Amino acid sequence: MATMNVSLPDPMKAWVEAQVEGGQYGNASDYVRDLIRRDQQARGQIKALQEAISQGLESGISDRTMKDILKEARSKAKAAKHAL
């Protein structure tokens, strides 16, 4: 595992130390790694959403009514729920 030194303003350092003292993290490195993992996950979700939006925009205007679209979405949601 590589080592990286990071400089923090005093209030941020105190925040990190408080998170460790709270018992949720073993040390400051655990806390920072958790923040990075969460950021990676969030960015992945944002990327997926952006791709879905682009696909939707590129697909053009639908000839279906809003009622038809909602009916299909509800049907898919119900099927997914029963699949669990």
C-alpha positions as CSV (number, residue, x, y, z in Angstrom):
1,M,0.0,0.0,0.0
2,A,1.3,3.4,-0.9
3,T,1.7,6.3,1.5
4,M,0.5,9.8,0.9
5,N,0.9,12.8,3.2
6,V,-1.9,15.3,3.2
7,S,-2.0,18.8,4.8
8,L,-5.2,19.8,6.4
9,P,-6.4,23.1,8.1
10,D,-6.7,22.7,11.9
11,P,-10.6,22.5,11.8
12,M,-10.5,19.7,9.3
13,K,-7.8,17.8,11.2
14,A,-10.0,18.1,14.3
15,W,-13.0,16.8,12.4
16,V,-11.0,13.7,11.2
17,E,-9.7,13.1,14.7
18,A,-13.3,13.4,16.1
19,Q,-14.5,10.8,13.6
20,V,-11.8,8.4,14.7
21,E,-12.4,9.1,18.4
22,G,-16.1,8.3,17.8
23,G,-15.1,4.7,17.2
24,Q,-16.4,4.3,13.6
25,Y,-12.9,4.4,12.2
26,G,-9.6,2.8,13.5
27,N,-7.5,5.7,12.4
28,A,-7.4,8.7,10.1
29,S,-6.3,6.6,7.1
30,D,-9.5,4.4,7.5
31,Y,-11.6,7.6,7.4
32,V,-9.9,9.0,4.3
33,R,-10.2,5.7,2.5
34,D,-13.9,5.5,3.3
35,L,-14.4,9.1,2.0
36,I,-12.6,8.1,-1.2
37,R,-14.7,5.0,-1.7
38,R,-17.9,6.9,-1.2
39,D,-16.7,9.6,-3.7
40,Q,-15.9,6.9,-6.2
41,Q,-19.3,5.3,-5.8
42,A,-21.1,8.7,-6.1
43,R,-19.2,9.6,-9.2
44,G,-20.0,6.2,-10.7
45,Q,-23.7,6.8,-10.0
46,I,-23.6,10.3,-11.5
47,K,-21.8,8.9,-14.6
48,A,-24.5,6.2,-15.0
49,L,-27.3,8.9,-14.6
50,Q,-25.6,11.2,-17.2
51,E,-25.3,8.3,-19.6
52,A,-29.0,7.5,-19.1
53,I,-30.0,11.1,-19.7
54,S,-27.9,11.2,-22.9
55,Q,-29.5,8.0,-24.2
56,G,-32.9,9.5,-23.5
57,L,-32.2,12.7,-25.3
58,E,-30.7,10.9,-28.2
59,S,-33.7,8.5,-28.5
60,G,-35.9,11.3,-29.7
61,I,-39.5,12.1,-28.9
62,S,-41.8,9.2,-28.0
63,D,-45.2,8.6,-29.7
64,R,-46.4,7.0,-26.5
65,T,-48.6,8.9,-24.0
66,M,-47.6,9.7,-20.5
67,K,-50.3,7.2,-19.3
68,D,-48.7,4.4,-21.4
69,I,-45.2,5.2,-20.1
70,L,-46.3,5.2,-16.5
71,K,-48.2,2.0,-17.0
72,E,-45.1,0.3,-18.3
73,A,-42.9,1.7,-15.6
74,R,-45.3,0.5,-12.9
75,S,-45.5,-2.9,-14.5
76,K,-41.7,-3.2,-14.6
77,A,-41.4,-2.1,-11.0
78,K,-44.1,-4.6,-9.9
79,A,-42.3,-7.4,-11.8
80,A,-38.9,-6.5,-10.2
81,K,-40.5,-6.4,-6.7
82,H,-41.9,-9.9,-7.2
83,A,-38.6,-11.2,-8.5
84,L,-37.0,-10.6,-5.1
